Amino acid sequence: MATAERTSGTLEPIGYTRSPLGRVGGVLRWIALLIAVVLFLLPFYLILRNALSTEADITAPDWTLFPPELQWGNIKELFSDTEVPIARALYNSAVVGILGTGGQILLASLAGYGLARIPYRHADKVFYAIVATLMIPGAVTFIPSFIVVSSLGWVSTLRGLIIPTLFSGFAAFLFRQYFLNFPKELEEAARVDGAGYFGVFWRIVVPNSLPFFAAIAAITFIGNWNSFLWPLVIGQDSSSWTIQVAMSTFVTAQTVNIHELFMAVAVSILPLVLIFAFLQRYLIQGVTQSGIKD
């Protein structure tokens, strides 16, 4: 039977017309998609609307789509607040996010590649030990980690924020599973040319695994950026606050600075939105490539 390709990319017989039930199903899918989009964008609308409002507009009993006058001066007020160093907090979060993500990806990828490719009698035991760490609640290791950081004099320093979070058992697990499925033919060709495990990893494996590395890096950076409890405990001085800790200071037992809080939230999510926009295809591809098979 002859077929014709529709704009949607599906092949359907020539002269084919959808039944009324099929058209209703298509309309319902579009309605469900529209509702999902609205629900997804609603929090962003509320953040932007309140960030550009005054305290009176936010707490007014009569709701308006946008305030009568957009308060762009809230941006200047936020960054000129002497009690909350937002600029410094953004810088600290950027340093923690970039260095923490880079270090975690480096260590986890090396560990995962070693477990997947380097012959070692106790490789499976080491792998199971790493997986076992995923079952330990973070609250169990929180106090011992703080004691170690405090004894090293890293409280209120970027070292105390970054170094204890560099190794991730979950990231090492993902890398190990990915490298198990990596084509061995490419590695064997490099070994014929005289490359060792380290050379094969840097010259062959990494360049051919950039989408997966980008996916793990995006997830790791978002987690580091949004981290709150550890930076709250370690960052005891305002000069070492991250953006999440700085935002928490707008809500105290005495006052709630609503418009600056919403403006800070809008500023803090902008890097994450940009990262997600540019790397979203890598996130999906990374999940599909992480395979859970031996």
C-alpha positions as CSV (number, residue, x, y, z in Angstrom):
1,M,0.0,0.0,0.0
2,A,1.3,3.4,-0.9
3,T,2.3,5.6,2.0
4,A,2.8,9.3,2.5
5,E,5.0,11.0,5.1
6,R,3.2,13.6,7.2
7,T,4.9,16.6,8.8
8,S,5.1,14.8,12.1
9,G,7.5,12.2,10.6
10,T,5.1,9.2,10.8
11,L,4.1,7.2,7.7
12,E,0.4,6.8,7.1
13,P,-1.5,5.3,4.1
14,I,-2.5,7.8,1.4
15,G,-6.1,8.9,1.9
16,Y,-5.9,8.0,5.6
17,T,-8.1,10.1,7.8
18,R,-8.2,9.9,11.5
19,S,-11.3,8.7,13.2
20,P,-13.3,11.1,15.5
21,L,-12.0,9.2,18.5
22,G,-8.4,9.6,17.2
23,R,-8.9,13.4,16.8
24,V,-10.3,13.7,20.3
25,G,-7.3,11.8,21.6
26,G,-5.0,14.2,19.8
27,V,-6.8,17.2,21.3
28,L,-6.7,15.7,24.8
29,R,-2.9,15.2,24.4
30,W,-2.4,18.8,23.4
31,I,-4.5,20.0,26.4
32,A,-2.6,17.8,28.8
33,L,0.7,19.1,27.3
34,L,-0.6,22.7,27.7
35,I,-1.5,22.1,31.3
36,A,1.9,20.6,32.0
37,V,3.6,23.6,30.5
38,V,1.5,26.0,32.6
39,L,2.2,24.1,35.8
40,F,5.9,24.0,35.0
41,L,6.1,27.8,34.2
42,L,3.9,28.9,37.1
43,P,6.6,28.9,39.8
44,F,8.9,31.0,37.5
45,Y,6.1,33.4,36.8
46,L,5.5,33.9,40.6
47,I,9.2,34.4,41.2
48,L,9.6,37.0,38.5
49,R,6.4,38.7,39.4
50,N,7.2,39.0,43.1
51,A,10.8,39.9,42.4
52,L,9.7,43.0,40.5
53,S,7.1,44.0,43.1
54,T,7.1,46.0,46.4
55,E,6.2,44.4,49.7
56,A,2.8,46.0,49.5
57,D,2.1,44.6,46.0
58,I,3.2,41.1,47.1
59,T,1.0,41.1,50.3
60,A,-2.0,42.9,48.8
61,P,-5.3,41.1,49.1
62,D,-6.2,41.8,45.5
63,W,-4.0,39.8,43.1
64,T,-2.9,41.3,39.8
65,L,-1.1,39.6,37.0
66,F,1.8,42.0,37.4
67,P,2.3,45.0,39.7
68,P,1.2,48.4,38.5
69,E,4.8,49.4,38.2
70,L,7.7,47.0,37.8
71,Q,10.4,47.6,40.5
72,W,13.6,47.2,38.5
73,G,15.3,49.0,41.3
74,N,15.0,45.8,43.4
75,I,18.0,44.5,41.5
76,K,20.2,47.4,42.7
77,E,18.8,47.1,46.2
78,L,19.6,43.4,46.3
79,F,23.3,43.9,45.4
80,S,23.7,47.0,47.5
81,D,22.5,45.3,50.7
82,T,25.4,45.5,53.1
83,E,24.0,42.8,55.5
84,V,23.8,40.1,52.7
85,P,26.8,40.0,50.3
86,I,24.9,38.6,47.3
87,A,27.7,39.2,44.9
88,R,30.2,37.4,47.1
89,A,27.7,34.6,47.6
90,L,27.3,34.1,43.9
91,Y,31.0,34.0,43.4
92,N,31.4,31.4,46.2
93,S,28.7,29.3,44.7
94,A,30.3,29.5,41.2
95,V,33.7,28.5,42.6
96,V,32.2,25.6,44.6
97,G,30.0,24.5,41.7
98,I,32.8,24.6,39.1
99,L,35.7,23.3,41.1
100,G,33.5,20.8,43.0
101,T,32.0,19.5,39.8
102,G,35.4,19.3,38.0
103,G,37.0,17.4,40.9
104,Q,34.1,15.1,41.3
105,I,33.9,14.2,37.6
106,L,37.7,13.7,37.5
107,L,37.8,11.3,40.5
108,A,34.6,9.5,39.7
109,S,35.5,8.9,36.0
110,L,39.0,7.6,36.9
111,A,37.5,5.3,39.6
112,G,34.8,4.1,37.2
113,Y,37.2,3.4,34.4
114,G,39.6,1.6,36.7
115,L,36.8,-0.6,38.0
116,A,35.5,-1.3,34.5
117,R,38.7,-1.9,32.6
118,I,41.8,-2.5,34.8
119,P,42.1,-6.2,35.7
120,Y,42.3,-6.5,39.5
121,R,41.5,-9.4,41.7
122,H,39.6,-7.3,44.2
123,A,37.9,-5.0,41.8
124,D,34.4,-6.4,42.5
125,K,34.9,-6.1,46.2
126,V,36.0,-2.4,45.8
127,F,32.9,-1.8,43.6
128,Y,30.6,-3.3,46.1
129,A,32.1,-1.3,48.9
130,I,31.5,1.9,46.9
131,V,27.9,0.9,46.2
132,A,27.5,0.2,50.0
133,T,28.4,3.8,50.7
134,L,25.2,4.8,48.9
135,M,23.2,3.1,51.6
136,I,24.7,5.1,54.4
137,P,22.5,8.1,55.3
138,G,24.2,11.5,55.0
139,A,23.3,12.3,58.6
140,V,25.6,9.5,59.8
141,T,28.7,11.0,58.2
142,F,27.8,14.6,58.6
143,I,29.2,15.1,62.1
144,P,32.4,13.1,61.5
145,S,33.0,15.1,58.3
146,F,32.5,18.4,60.2
147,I,35.0,17.3,62.9
148,V,37.6,16.5,60.3
149,V,37.1,19.8,58.5
150,S,37.2,21.7,61.7
151,S,40.4,20.0,62.9
152,L,42.0,21.0,59.6
153,G,41.0,24.6,60.1
154,W,38.8,24.7,57.0
155,V,35.7,26.2,58.6
156,S,34.5,29.3,56.7
157,T,36.8,28.5,53.8
158,L,36.2,27.4,50.2
159,R,38.4,24.3,50.9
160,G,36.0,23.2,53.6
161,L,33.1,23.6,51.1
162,I,34.7,21.8,48.2
163,I,37.1,19.1,49.2
164,P,34.7,16.9,51.4
165,T,32.3,16.7,48.5
166,L,34.7,15.7,45.8
167,F,34.1,12.0,45.7
168,S,30.7,10.6,44.8
169,G,30.0,6.9,45.0
170,F,27.0,7.3,42.8
171,A,28.9,9.1,40.1
172,A,31.6,6.4,40.2
173,F,28.9,3.8,39.9
174,L,27.4,5.6,36.8
175,F,30.8,5.9,35.1
176,R,31.7,2.3,35.8
177,Q,28.4,1.1,34.2
178,Y,29.0,3.4,31.2
179,F,32.6,2.3,30.6
180,L,31.5,-1.4,30.7
181,N,29.5,-0.7,27.6
182,F,32.2,1.5,25.9
183,P,33.5,-0.2,22.7
184,K,36.6,-2.1,23.5
185,E,37.7,-2.1,19.9
186,L,38.6,1.6,20.2
187,E,40.8,1.0,23.3
188,E,42.5,-2.1,21.8
189,A,43.5,-0.1,18.7
190,A,45.1,2.5,20.9
191,R,46.9,-0.1,22.9
192,V,48.4,-1.6,19.7
193,D,49.9,1.9,19.2
194,G,51.6,1.6,22.6
195,A,49.2,3.6,24.8
196,G,48.7,2.5,28.4
197,Y,45.5,2.6,30.4
198,F,46.0,6.3,31.3
199,G,46.7,7.3,27.7
200,V,43.7,5.3,26.4
201,F,41.5,7.0,29.0
202,W,42.5,10.6,28.1
203,R,43.0,10.2,24.3
204,I,40.3,7.7,23.4
205,V,37.7,7.3,26.1
206,V,37.2,10.9,27.3
207,P,36.9,12.5,23.8
208,N,34.4,9.9,22.7
209,S,32.3,10.2,25.9
210,L,31.8,13.9,26.1
211,P,28.0,13.8,26.0
212,F,28.0,11.5,29.0
213,F,30.5,13.6,30.9
214,A,28.4,16.7,30.1
215,A,25.3,15.0,31.5
216,I,27.0,14.0,34.8
217,A,28.6,17.4,35.1
218,A,25.3,19.2,34.6
219,I,23.6,17.1,37.3
220,T,26.6,17.5,39.7
221,F,26.8,21.3,39.2
222,I,23.1,21.7,39.9
223,G,23.5,19.6,43.1
224,N,26.5,21.6,44.2
225,W,24.8,24.9,43.5
226,N,21.6,24.0,45.4
227,S,23.5,22.5,48.4
228,F,22.4,24.1,51.6
229,L,23.0,22.2,54.8
230,W,26.8,21.6,54.4
231,P,27.5,25.2,53.3
232,L,25.3,26.5,56.2
233,V,27.4,24.6,58.8
234,I,30.8,25.3,57.2
235,G,30.2,28.9,56.0
236,Q,30.0,30.5,59.5
237,D,31.4,33.8,58.2
238,S,29.5,35.9,55.7
239,S,32.5,35.9,53.3
240,S,32.1,32.2,52.8
241,W,28.3,32.1,52.3
242,T,27.0,30.5,49.2
243,I,23.9,31.8,47.5
244,Q,21.6,29.4,49.2
245,V,22.9,30.4,52.6
246,A,22.7,34.1,51.7
247,M,19.1,33.7,50.7
248,S,18.1,32.1,53.9
249,T,19.1,35.3,55.8
250,F,16.2,37.2,54.3
251,V,13.9,35.1,56.5
252,T,14.5,35.6,60.2
253,A,12.5,35.3,63.4
254,Q,12.0,39.1,63.4
255,T,11.6,40.1,59.7
256,V,10.9,38.6,56.3
257,N,12.3,40.6,53.4
258,I,10.0,39.2,50.7
259,H,10.9,41.2,47.6
260,E,14.6,40.9,48.0
261,L,14.2,37.2,48.7
262,F,12.3,36.7,45.5
263,M,14.9,38.8,43.5
264,A,17.7,36.7,45.0
265,V,15.8,33.5,44.0
266,A,15.4,34.9,40.4
267,V,19.1,35.7,40.2
268,S,20.2,32.4,41.7
269,I,18.2,30.2,39.3
270,L,19.4,32.0,36.2
271,P,22.7,30.0,35.9
272,L,20.8,26.7,36.4
273,V,18.2,27.7,33.7
274,L,21.0,28.5,31.3
275,I,22.9,25.2,32.0
276,F,19.7,23.2,31.6
277,A,18.8,25.0,28.4
278,F,22.2,24.2,26.8
279,L,22.7,20.7,28.2
280,Q,19.2,19.2,28.4
281,R,19.9,16.9,25.4
282,Y,23.0,15.6,27.2
283,L,21.0,14.9,30.3
284,I,18.6,12.7,28.3
285,Q,21.4,11.1,26.4
286,G,23.4,10.5,29.6
287,V,20.6,8.6,31.2
288,T,20.1,6.4,28.1
289,Q,23.9,5.7,27.9
290,S,24.4,4.8,31.6
291,G,23.2,1.2,31.1
292,I,22.9,-1.0,34.1
293,K,24.4,-4.2,32.8
294,D,27.6,-6.1,33.4
